[in-house]
Amino acid sequence: MSVPARVDEWYDSFWDIALKYCEGNVRDAEHFMDTGVFNFYYRIRQKANWLKWHNEQFKQED
């Protein structure tokens, strides 16, 4: 499994946490995910994509 795929899986797992934290209120859970978790996820996903690209470039040099 690639690093970006792992990051996506990690992000998806937060939906259960958000729903529990917001006591089942979907609108509040979406807001929680959009404001708090997504910003963190977006930065990690950018770094994961860069790492994948970097590793592919390094493999091509061999």
N, CA, C and O atoms as a DFTB+ gen file, in Angstrom:
248 C
 N C O
     1  1       0.857      -1.181       0.000
     2  2       0.000       0.000       0.000
     3  2       0.900       1.240       0.000
     4  3       1.844       1.333       0.783
     5  1       0.597       2.173      -0.875
     6  2       1.408       3.383      -0.986
     7  2       1.148       4.318       0.199
     8  3       0.150       4.192       0.909
     9  1       2.060       5.239       0.383
    10  2       1.916       6.203       1.472
    11  2       0.655       7.056       1.285
    12  3      -0.091       7.236       2.248
    13  1       0.386       7.592       0.076
    14  2      -0.861       8.357      -0.082
    15  2      -2.117       7.533       0.217
    16  3      -3.081       8.061       0.773
    17  1      -2.117       6.264      -0.141
    18  2      -3.270       5.406       0.151
    19  2      -3.429       5.212       1.656
    20  3      -4.550       5.179       2.165
    21  1      -2.329       5.087       2.355
    22  2      -2.392       4.960       3.819
    23  2      -2.941       6.228       4.452
    24  3      -3.724       6.173       5.401
    25  1      -2.520       7.380       3.914
    26  2      -3.019       8.654       4.438
    27  2      -4.524       8.764       4.214
    28  3      -5.252       9.210       5.101
    29  1      -4.996       8.360       3.031
    30  2      -6.438       8.382       2.755
    31  2      -7.196       7.464       3.703
    32  3      -8.272       7.818       4.185
    33  1      -6.646       6.299       3.968
    34  2      -7.281       5.351       4.890
    35  2      -7.342       5.945       6.292
    36  3      -8.348       5.814       6.989
    37  1      -6.265       6.594       6.692
    38  2      -6.208       7.238       8.006
    39  2      -7.279       8.325       8.106
    40  3      -7.973       8.429       9.117
    41  1      -7.407       9.138       7.048
    42  2      -8.410      10.212       7.040
    43  2      -9.821       9.640       7.135
    44  3     -10.654      10.146       7.887
    45  1     -10.084       8.583       6.369
    46  2     -11.412       7.962       6.391
    47  2     -11.766       7.425       7.774
    48  3     -12.932       7.439       8.167
    49  1     -10.769       6.955       8.506
    50  2     -11.034       6.412       9.843
    51  2     -11.482       7.499      10.813
    52  3     -12.106       7.196      11.830
    53  1     -11.178       8.744      10.519
    54  2     -11.572       9.831      11.408
    55  2     -13.067      10.124      11.373
    56  3     -13.587      10.771      12.282
    57  1     -13.772       9.656      10.331
    58  2     -15.215       9.889      10.291
    59  2     -15.917       9.246      11.481
    60  3     -16.821       9.844      12.065
    61  1     -15.509       8.036      11.843
    62  2     -16.111       7.377      13.005
    63  2     -15.839       8.170      14.275
    64  3     -16.721       8.330      15.119
    65  1     -14.627       8.658      14.401
    66  2     -14.258       9.446      15.576
    67  2     -15.063      10.744      15.609
    68  3     -15.561      11.148      16.660
    69  1     -15.186      11.392      14.452
    70  2     -15.932      12.652      14.385
    71  2     -17.397      12.444      14.756
    72  3     -17.976      13.256      15.478
    73  1     -17.993      11.367      14.268
    74  2     -19.399      11.101      14.605
    75  2     -19.575      10.822      16.092
    76  3     -20.553      11.265      16.693
    77  1     -18.642      10.093      16.687
    78  2     -18.728       9.840      18.131
    79  2     -18.526      11.134      18.911
    80  3     -19.242      11.406      19.875
    81  1     -17.545      11.929      18.487
    82  2     -17.248      13.189      19.166
    83  2     -18.441      14.139      19.100
    84  3     -18.729      14.857      20.057
    85  1     -19.126      14.136      17.968
    86  2     -20.277      15.031      17.759
    87  2     -21.602      14.358      18.099
    88  3     -22.667      14.860      17.740
    89  1     -21.539      13.237      18.782
    90  2     -22.713      12.505      19.264
    91  2     -23.689      12.166      18.143
    92  3     -24.903      12.271      18.320
    93  1     -23.162      11.763      16.998
    94  2     -23.992      11.305      15.895
    95  2     -24.558      12.394      15.006
    96  3     -25.253      12.094      14.035
    97  1     -24.279      13.639      15.311
    98  2     -24.773      14.749      14.495
    99  2     -23.891      14.871      13.250
   100  3     -22.735      15.285      13.337
   101  1     -24.445      14.507      12.100
   102  2     -23.663      14.459      10.859
   103  2     -23.173      15.848      10.458
   104  3     -22.029      16.001      10.029
   105  1     -24.016      16.846      10.592
   106  2     -23.616      18.212      10.212
   107  2     -22.435      18.691      11.061
   108  3     -21.485      19.264      10.528
   109  1     -22.487      18.464      12.360
   110  2     -21.375      18.848      13.227
   111  2     -20.124      18.039      12.909
   112  3     -19.012      18.566      12.947
   113  1     -20.304      16.764      12.598
   114  2     -19.157      15.916      12.260
   115  2     -18.500      16.389      10.967
   116  3     -17.273      16.406      10.864
   117  1     -19.311      16.774       9.981
   118  2     -18.753      17.304       8.730
   119  2     -17.980      18.592       8.983
   120  3     -16.904      18.799       8.423
   121  1     -18.532      19.451       9.825
   122  2     -17.843      20.699      10.159
   123  2     -16.521      20.403      10.866
   124  3     -15.500      21.025      10.570
   125  1     -16.541      19.465      11.789
   126  2     -15.332      19.065      12.511
   127  2     -14.274      18.548      11.539
   128  3     -13.100      18.905      11.635
   129  1     -14.703      17.705      10.604
   130  2     -13.764      17.148       9.624
   131  2     -13.243      18.237       8.689
   132  3     -12.052      18.269       8.377
   133  1     -14.123      19.121       8.242
   134  2     -13.723      20.162       7.289
   135  2     -12.787      21.192       7.901
   136  3     -11.885      21.688       7.225
   137  1     -12.988      21.516       9.158
   138  2     -12.191      22.583       9.762
   139  2     -10.943      22.073      10.467
   140  3      -9.879      22.680      10.350
   141  1     -11.052      20.994      11.180
   142  2      -9.915      20.532      11.964
   143  2      -9.084      19.472      11.286
   144  3      -7.883      19.646      11.083
   145  1      -9.712      18.395      10.942
   146  2      -8.982      17.229      10.447
   147  2      -8.505      17.432       9.014
   148  3      -7.398      17.020       8.670
   149  1      -9.325      18.063       8.173
   150  2      -8.958      18.179       6.765
   151  2      -7.688      18.994       6.570
   152  3      -6.855      18.641       5.735
   153  1      -7.526      20.068       7.316
   154  2      -6.314      20.876       7.167
   155  2      -5.073      20.060       7.491
   156  3      -4.064      20.152       6.792
   157  1      -5.144      19.269       8.541
   158  2      -4.034      18.398       8.919
   159  2      -3.818      17.328       7.853
   160  3      -2.685      17.057       7.454
   161  1      -4.908      16.724       7.396
   162  2      -4.842      15.694       6.355
   163  2      -4.226      16.251       5.078
   164  3      -3.388      15.602       4.452
   165  1      -4.640      17.450       4.696
   166  2      -4.162      18.039       3.445
   167  2      -2.646      18.212       3.460
   168  3      -1.982      17.928       2.464
   169  1      -2.093      18.674       4.582
   170  2      -0.639      18.843       4.677
   171  2       0.076      17.500       4.621
   172  3       1.105      17.368       3.959
   173  1      -0.466      16.508       5.310
   174  2       0.157      15.180       5.287
   175  2       0.057      14.581       3.892
   176  3       1.008      13.968       3.408
   177  1      -1.084      14.755       3.248
   178  2      -1.266      14.202       1.897
   179  2      -0.302      14.853       0.903
   180  3       0.235      14.166       0.034
   181  1      -0.075      16.153       1.014
   182  2       0.888      16.830       0.144
   183  2       2.280      16.230       0.320
   184  3       2.981      15.972      -0.658
   185  1       2.669      16.014       1.559
   186  2       3.990      15.443       1.824
   187  2       4.073      14.007       1.336
   188  3       5.114      13.582       0.834
   189  1       2.989      13.257       1.477
   190  2       2.969      11.871       0.999
   191  2       3.087      11.824      -0.519
   192  3       3.808      10.987      -1.061
   193  1       2.385      12.715      -1.203
   194  2       2.494      12.775      -2.665
   195  2       3.898      13.161      -3.095
   196  3       4.423      12.608      -4.061
   197  1       4.514      14.108      -2.387
   198  2       5.882      14.495      -2.706
   199  2       6.827      13.320      -2.490
   200  3       7.712      13.073      -3.310
   201  1       6.643      12.597      -1.392
   202  2       7.493      11.447      -1.099
   203  2       7.356      10.379      -2.176
   204  3       8.351       9.793      -2.601
   205  1       6.137      10.127      -2.615
   206  2       5.911       9.157      -3.691
   207  2       6.611       9.614      -4.965
   208  3       7.281       8.817      -5.622
   209  1       6.465      10.880      -5.318
   210  2       7.114      11.423      -6.510
   211  2       8.630      11.322      -6.386
   212  3       9.308      10.914      -7.329
   213  1       9.155      11.689      -5.237
   214  2      10.601      11.654      -5.005
   215  2      11.137      10.238      -5.147
   216  3      12.176      10.025      -5.773
   217  1      10.443       9.282      -4.576
   218  2      10.881       7.888      -4.674
   219  2      10.835       7.391      -6.113
   220  3      11.712       6.636      -6.534
   221  1       9.831       7.803      -6.866
   222  2       9.752       7.406      -8.277
   223  2      10.903       8.015      -9.075
   224  3      11.458       7.358      -9.956
   225  1      11.264       9.252      -8.780
   226  2      12.384       9.893      -9.471
   227  2      13.693       9.193      -9.139
   228  3      14.548       9.010     -10.005
   229  1      13.842       8.806      -7.885
   230  2      15.065       8.144      -7.441
   231  2      15.203       6.782      -8.112
   232  3      16.306       6.381      -8.485
   233  1      14.083       6.064      -8.266
   234  2      14.109       4.756      -8.921
   235  2      14.487       4.882     -10.388
   236  3      15.155       4.001     -10.929
   237  1      14.073       5.958     -11.038
   238  2      14.380       6.150     -12.451
   239  2      15.865       6.408     -12.676
   240  3      16.386       6.109     -13.751
   241  1      16.552       6.959     -11.681
   242  2      17.977       7.252     -11.820
   243  2      18.828       5.999     -11.785
   244  3      19.947       5.999     -12.300
   245  1      18.319       4.926     -11.187
   246  2      19.104       3.684     -11.069
   247  2      19.287       2.984     -12.380
   248  3      19.923       1.932     -12.435
